[in-house]
Amino acid sequence: MRKLIRNEQHDRITKFPPDRICFAHSIESANADRQCMKAYIDGQMPLRMLCNCVARNNYLLEVTETQMLNELKIIGWL
């Protein structure tokens, strides 16, 4: 199942602008992302760790700091 999601994400990411994150279509991923983002906002996690956490939650090879900061601004957390 994870391999299928990872392959789907690999195909989807080509359709996203370089400053955006290709979030997975999953409640579990969204909940895990929210917990990680809250930890970052609360000062419990550095930005690089947040990027790694979100990449793992969404079956991506990488989430850059630029992408993460952009998404945090878009969703109103920054």
N, CA, C and O atoms as a MOPAC input file, in Angstrom:
PM7 MOZYME 1SCF
protein

 N      0.82500 1    -1.20200 1     0.00000 1
 C      0.00000 1     0.00000 1     0.00000 1
 C      0.86300 1     1.25700 1     0.00000 1
 O      0.60100 1     2.18700 1    -0.76300 1
 N      1.88900 1     1.29300 1     0.84900 1
 C      2.76000 1     2.47300 1     0.90000 1
 C      3.46000 1     2.70200 1    -0.42500 1
 O      3.62400 1     3.84200 1    -0.85900 1
 N      3.87500 1     1.61500 1    -1.07000 1
 C      4.55300 1     1.75000 1    -2.35800 1
 C      3.60400 1     2.35600 1    -3.38500 1
 O      4.02000 1     3.18700 1    -4.19300 1
 N      2.34400 1     1.95500 1    -3.36400 1
 C      1.33700 1     2.49700 1    -4.27000 1
 C      1.15300 1     3.99500 1    -4.03000 1
 O      1.12000 1     4.78100 1    -4.97700 1
 N      1.03500 1     4.38600 1    -2.76200 1
 C      0.88100 1     5.80300 1    -2.42400 1
 C      2.12700 1     6.57500 1    -2.82400 1
 O      2.03000 1     7.67300 1    -3.37100 1
 N      3.29700 1     6.00700 1    -2.55700 1
 C      4.55100 1     6.67700 1    -2.91400 1
 C      4.63100 1     6.88500 1    -4.43000 1
 O      5.04800 1     7.95000 1    -4.88500 1
 N      4.23700 1     5.88300 1    -5.20700 1
 C      4.24700 1     6.01400 1    -6.67000 1
 C      3.25000 1     7.07200 1    -7.13500 1
 O      3.54200 1     7.85800 1    -8.03600 1
 N      2.07500 1     7.08400 1    -6.51500 1
 C      1.07100 1     8.09200 1    -6.85400 1
 C      1.59700 1     9.49500 1    -6.55800 1
 O      1.43700 1    10.41200 1    -7.36300 1
 N      2.22200 1     9.64800 1    -5.40000 1
 C      2.78700 1    10.94300 1    -5.02200 1
 C      3.89000 1    11.36500 1    -6.00400 1
 O      3.98500 1    12.53600 1    -6.37100 1
 N      4.70700 1    10.41700 1    -6.41800 1
 C      5.77400 1    10.70800 1    -7.37400 1
 C      5.18600 1    11.25800 1    -8.67400 1
 O      5.73900 1    12.19200 1    -9.25600 1
 N      4.08200 1    10.69200 1    -9.12700 1
 C      3.42100 1    11.17100 1   -10.34500 1
 C      2.75500 1    12.53300 1   -10.12300 1
 O      2.81900 1    13.39900 1   -10.99500 1
 N      2.12500 1    12.72600 1    -8.97800 1
 C      1.40600 1    13.97500 1    -8.68900 1
 C      2.34300 1    15.16600 1    -8.52700 1
 O      2.00200 1    16.28600 1    -8.90700 1
 N      3.52200 1    14.92700 1    -7.96300 1
 C      4.42400 1    16.03800 1    -7.63300 1
 C      4.85400 1    16.82600 1    -8.87500 1
 O      5.17900 1    18.01000 1    -8.78300 1
 N      4.85400 1    16.17400 1   -10.01300 1
 C      5.25100 1    16.86300 1   -11.25700 1
 C      4.24500 1    17.93700 1   -11.64900 1
 O      4.56600 1    18.80700 1   -12.45800 1
 N      3.05000 1    17.89700 1   -11.10200 1
 C      1.99400 1    18.85700 1   -11.43000 1
 C      1.94200 1    20.03900 1   -10.46200 1
 O      1.10800 1    20.93200 1   -10.61300 1
 N      2.83000 1    20.04300 1    -9.47300 1
 C      2.82000 1    21.08800 1    -8.45000 1
 C      3.90100 1    22.13200 1    -8.71900 1
 O      4.97700 1    21.79600 1    -9.21400 1
 N      3.62200 1    23.40000 1    -8.39600 1
 C      4.67300 1    24.42400 1    -8.47600 1
 C      5.81200 1    24.07200 1    -7.51600 1
 O      5.58300 1    23.39400 1    -6.51400 1
 N      7.01800 1    24.51800 1    -7.80500 1
 C      8.17800 1    24.13700 1    -6.98600 1
 C      8.12000 1    24.62100 1    -5.53300 1
 O      8.83300 1    24.08600 1    -4.68400 1
 N      7.28500 1    25.62100 1    -5.23200 1
 C      7.21000 1    26.12700 1    -3.86000 1
 C      6.02600 1    25.55600 1    -3.07500 1
 O      5.70300 1    26.04700 1    -1.99300 1
 N      5.38200 1    24.52700 1    -3.61500 1
 C      4.23000 1    23.91700 1    -2.94800 1
 C      4.52100 1    22.46600 1    -2.57900 1
 O      5.37500 1    21.82400 1    -3.18900 1
 N      3.81200 1    21.95800 1    -1.58600 1
 C      3.97000 1    20.57400 1    -1.12800 1
 C      2.83100 1    19.73900 1    -1.69600 1
 O      1.67300 1    20.15800 1    -1.68300 1
 N      3.16100 1    18.58900 1    -2.17900 1
 C      2.18800 1    17.64000 1    -2.72400 1
 C      1.66400 1    16.78500 1    -1.56800 1
 O      2.11100 1    15.65600 1    -1.36600 1
 N      0.70800 1    17.33900 1    -0.81100 1
 C      0.17400 1    16.62300 1     0.33800 1
 C     -0.59500 1    15.38400 1    -0.12100 1
 O     -1.27600 1    15.41400 1    -1.14700 1
 N     -0.48400 1    14.31100 1     0.63400 1
 C     -1.21000 1    13.07300 1     0.34000 1
 C     -2.69100 1    13.26000 1     0.67000 1
 O     -3.05000 1    14.06500 1     1.52900 1
 N     -3.53300 1    12.51600 1    -0.01300 1
 C     -4.97900 1    12.55700 1     0.23500 1
 C     -5.31800 1    11.54300 1     1.32300 1
 O     -5.84800 1    10.46800 1     1.04200 1
 N     -5.00800 1    11.89700 1     2.55700 1
 C     -5.20000 1    10.95800 1     3.65000 1
 C     -5.43400 1    11.71000 1     4.95500 1
 O     -4.69000 1    12.62900 1     5.29700 1
 N     -6.46900 1    11.31100 1     5.67400 1
 C     -6.74100 1    11.90600 1     6.98500 1
 C     -5.57900 1    11.64900 1     7.93600 1
 O     -5.20700 1    12.52400 1     8.71800 1
 N     -5.00400 1    10.44800 1     7.87100 1
 C     -3.88100 1    10.10700 1     8.74400 1
 C     -2.69400 1    11.03000 1     8.48600 1
 O     -2.06100 1    11.51700 1     9.42300 1
 N     -2.39700 1    11.26600 1     7.21100 1
 C     -1.28800 1    12.16400 1     6.86100 1
 C     -1.57800 1    13.57600 1     7.34200 1
 O     -0.70400 1    14.23500 1     7.90400 1
 N     -2.80500 1    14.04500 1     7.12300 1
 C     -3.17900 1    15.40600 1     7.53200 1
 C     -3.06800 1    15.57200 1     9.04500 1
 O     -2.56100 1    16.58600 1     9.52400 1
 N     -3.53600 1    14.58600 1     9.79200 1
 C     -3.44500 1    14.66900 1    11.25900 1
 C     -1.99600 1    14.66800 1    11.72300 1
 O     -1.62700 1    15.43000 1    12.61600 1
 N     -1.17900 1    13.82100 1    11.12200 1
 C      0.24400 1    13.77500 1    11.48900 1
 C      0.93000 1    15.09400 1    11.13200 1
 O      1.74700 1    15.59800 1    11.90300 1
 N      0.59900 1    15.65400 1     9.96400 1
 C      1.16400 1    16.94200 1     9.56600 1
 C      0.78100 1    18.03400 1    10.56300 1
 O      1.62200 1    18.83600 1    10.96900 1
 N     -0.47800 1    18.05600 1    10.94900 1
 C     -0.96100 1    19.07500 1    11.88900 1
 C     -0.20700 1    18.98500 1    13.21800 1
 O      0.16400 1    20.00900 1    13.79200 1
 N      0.02000 1    17.77100 1    13.70400 1
 C      0.76100 1    17.60900 1    14.95700 1
 C      2.19300 1    18.12100 1    14.82400 1
 O      2.70400 1    18.79000 1    15.72200 1
 N      2.83600 1    17.80500 1    13.70200 1
 C      4.20900 1    18.25400 1    13.47700 1
 C      4.27500 1    19.77500 1    13.33600 1
 O      5.17200 1    20.41600 1    13.88400 1
 N      3.32200 1    20.34500 1    12.60100 1
 C      3.30500 1    21.80100 1    12.41400 1
 C      3.07300 1    22.50900 1    13.74200 1
 O      3.68300 1    23.54300 1    14.01200 1
 N      2.20100 1    21.96000 1    14.56400 1
 C      1.96400 1    22.55400 1    15.88200 1
 C      3.23200 1    22.49300 1    16.72900 1
 O      3.55900 1    23.45300 1    17.42700 1
 N      3.93900 1    21.37900 1    16.67200 1
 C      5.19300 1    21.26400 1    17.42200 1
 C      6.19800 1    22.30300 1    16.94900 1
 O      6.92500 1    22.87700 1    17.75900 1
 N      6.24400 1    22.55100 1    15.64200 1
 C      7.15100 1    23.57000 1    15.10300 1
 C      6.74100 1    24.95500 1    15.60700 1
 O      7.57600 1    25.70700 1    16.10900 1
 N      5.47200 1    25.28700 1    15.47600 1
 C      4.97800 1    26.60500 1    15.90400 1
 C      5.20200 1    26.81400 1    17.39200 1
 O      5.49700 1    27.92900 1    17.82200 1
 N      5.06500 1    25.75900 1    18.18100 1
 C      5.26600 1    25.83900 1    19.63500 1
 C      6.74200 1    25.82200 1    20.03300 1
 O      7.06100 1    25.88100 1    21.22100 1
 N      7.65000 1    25.74300 1    19.04400 1
 C      9.07800 1    25.77100 1    19.33100 1
 C      9.64600 1    24.44600 1    19.78600 1
 O     10.75600 1    24.40300 1    20.31700 1
 N      8.91200 1    23.36300 1    19.59200 1
 C      9.36300 1    22.04500 1    20.03400 1
 C     10.09800 1    21.27300 1    18.94100 1
 O     10.61200 1    20.18100 1    19.18700 1
 N     10.14800 1    21.84200 1    17.72900 1
 C     10.75300 1    21.14300 1    16.60100 1
 C     11.38100 1    22.18500 1    15.66500 1
 O     10.74000 1    23.18900 1    15.35800 1
 N     12.61600 1    21.96700 1    15.20800 1
 C     13.21800 1    22.89400 1    14.25300 1
 C     12.60300 1    22.70700 1    12.85700 1
 O     12.00200 1    21.67300 1    12.56600 1
 N     12.76100 1    23.70900 1    12.01600 1
 C     12.18100 1    23.69600 1    10.68000 1
 C     12.62200 1    22.48700 1     9.86700 1
 O     11.79800 1    21.86100 1     9.19900 1
 N     13.90900 1    22.14700 1     9.91300 1
 C     14.40500 1    21.00600 1     9.12200 1
 C     13.71000 1    19.70600 1     9.54200 1
 O     13.37900 1    18.87300 1     8.69900 1
 N     13.49300 1    19.54200 1    10.84000 1
 C     12.81100 1    18.34400 1    11.32800 1
 C     11.35300 1    18.33700 1    10.86000 1
 O     10.81800 1    17.28700 1    10.50400 1
 N     10.71700 1    19.50400 1    10.86100 1
 C      9.35000 1    19.60900 1    10.35100 1
 C      9.29100 1    19.18700 1     8.88900 1
 O      8.39600 1    18.44000 1     8.49400 1
 N     10.23100 1    19.65600 1     8.09100 1
 C     10.28700 1    19.27900 1     6.67700 1
 C     10.40300 1    17.76600 1     6.51200 1
 O      9.70800 1    17.17100 1     5.68900 1
 N     11.27500 1    17.15400 1     7.29100 1
 C     11.45100 1    15.70000 1     7.22500 1
 C     10.17800 1    14.96700 1     7.65200 1
 O      9.79600 1    13.97000 1     7.04100 1
 N      9.54100 1    15.45600 1     8.67800 1
 C      8.31600 1    14.85100 1     9.19100 1
 C      7.20100 1    14.91900 1     8.14500 1
 O      6.52400 1    13.92200 1     7.89700 1
 N      7.01000 1    16.07800 1     7.53900 1
 C      5.95900 1    16.25700 1     6.53600 1
 C      6.26700 1    15.42300 1     5.29100 1
 O      5.35600 1    14.85400 1     4.69100 1
 N      7.52300 1    15.34600 1     4.90400 1
 C      7.89700 1    14.50500 1     3.75700 1
 C      7.53700 1    13.04800 1     4.03800 1
 O      6.95300 1    12.37600 1     3.18900 1
 N      7.87900 1    12.57000 1     5.20900 1
 C      7.58600 1    11.18100 1     5.58200 1
 C      6.07700 1    10.93900 1     5.63700 1
 O      5.59500 1     9.92600 1     5.13100 1
 N      5.33500 1    11.85300 1     6.24300 1
 C      3.87900 1    11.70500 1     6.37200 1
 C      3.17800 1    11.65500 1     5.02100 1
 O      2.12100 1    11.04000 1     4.88000 1
 N      3.77800 1    12.31000 1     4.02700 1
 C      3.13500 1    12.43800 1     2.72000 1
 C      3.82000 1    11.62400 1     1.62700 1
 O      3.57800 1    11.82900 1     0.43800 1
 N      4.68200 1    10.69500 1     2.05200 1
 C      5.34000 1     9.76200 1     1.12500 1
 C      6.14300 1    10.49700 1     0.05100 1
 O      6.11600 1    10.12400 1    -1.12200 1
 N      6.85400 1    11.54200 1     0.46500 1
 C      7.68100 1    12.33000 1    -0.44500 1
 C      9.15000 1    12.12100 1    -0.11600 1
 O      9.50300 1    11.81400 1     1.02300 1
 N      9.99400 1    12.28700 1    -1.10700 1
 C     11.43700 1    12.15900 1    -0.87800 1
 C     11.97000 1    13.34700 1    -0.09300 1
 O     12.88800 1    13.20700 1     0.71400 1
 N     11.38700 1    14.52100 1    -0.33600 1
 C     11.89500 1    15.73000 1     0.31600 1
 C     10.81900 1    16.79900 1     0.35800 1
 O      9.98600 1    16.90000 1    -0.54300 1
 N     10.85000 1    17.59500 1     1.42100 1
 C     10.11400 1    18.85100 1     1.51300 1
 C     11.16000 1    19.88700 1     1.87800 1
 O     11.84600 1    19.75200 1     2.89100 1
 N     11.28500 1    20.92100 1     1.05600 1
 C     12.29200 1    21.94500 1     1.32400 1
 C     11.77700 1    22.94600 1     2.35600 1
 O     10.57600 1    23.04100 1     2.61000 1
 N     12.70000 1    23.67600 1     2.93500 1
 C     12.32000 1    24.70500 1     3.90300 1
 C     11.48200 1    25.78100 1     3.22900 1
 O     10.54800 1    26.30400 1     3.83600 1
 N     11.80000 1    26.11800 1     1.98900 1
 C     11.02700 1    27.10600 1     1.23400 1
 C      9.59300 1    26.63500 1     1.05100 1
 O      8.65200 1    27.40400 1     1.25100 1
 N      9.42400 1    25.37500 1     0.67200 1
 C      8.08000 1    24.82400 1     0.51000 1
 C      7.31600 1    24.85800 1     1.82800 1
 O      6.15300 1    25.25900 1     1.86600 1
 N      7.96700 1    24.44100 1     2.89800 1
 C      7.29700 1    24.35300 1     4.19300 1
 C      6.87800 1    25.73400 1     4.67500 1
 O      5.74200 1    25.91300 1     5.11500 1
 N      7.76600 1    26.70300 1     4.60100 1
 C      7.42300 1    28.05400 1     5.04400 1
 C      6.30000 1    28.63700 1     4.20000 1
 O      5.42000 1    29.32000 1     4.72300 1
 N      6.32400 1    28.37100 1     2.89900 1
 C      5.26100 1    28.85100 1     2.01700 1
 C      3.92000 1    28.24600 1     2.42300 1
 O      2.92200 1    28.96100 1     2.51100 1
 N      3.88700 1    26.95000 1     2.66800 1
 C      2.63700 1    26.29400 1     3.06100 1
 C      2.14100 1    26.79600 1     4.41900 1
 O      0.93900 1    26.98900 1     4.60600 1
 N      3.05000 1    27.00700 1     5.35600 1
 C      2.65000 1    27.54400 1     6.66200 1
 C      2.01500 1    28.93300 1     6.51400 1
 O      1.07100 1    29.26600 1     7.23000 1
 N      2.53300 1    29.73200 1     5.59000 1
 C      1.94800 1    31.05000 1     5.33700 1
 C      0.57600 1    30.90900 1     4.68700 1
 O     -0.36800 1    31.60500 1     5.06400 1
 N      0.46400 1    30.00700 1     3.70700 1
 C     -0.79600 1    29.81000 1     2.99100 1
 C     -1.90700 1    29.37200 1     3.92500 1
 O     -3.03900 1    29.84100 1     3.80700 1
 N     -1.59300 1    28.47200 1     4.85700 1
 C     -2.63300 1    27.98300 1     5.76400 1
 C     -2.83800 1    28.88900 1     6.98300 1
 O     -3.67900 1    28.61200 1     7.83800 1
 N     -2.05700 1    29.97500 1     7.05000 1
 C     -2.26300 1    30.97300 1     8.08800 1
 C     -1.57300 1    30.70000 1     9.41800 1
 O     -1.91800 1    31.29500 1    10.43900 1
 N     -0.58900 1    29.79300 1     9.39900 1
 C      0.13200 1    29.50000 1    10.63200 1
 C      1.30900 1    30.44100 1    10.84000 1
 O      1.85500 1    30.51700 1    11.94100 1
 N      1.69900 1    31.14500 1     9.81000 1
 C      2.77600 1    32.15800 1     9.92900 1
 C      2.27500 1    33.48900 1     9.43300 1
 O      3.01700 1    34.47100 1     9.44500 1

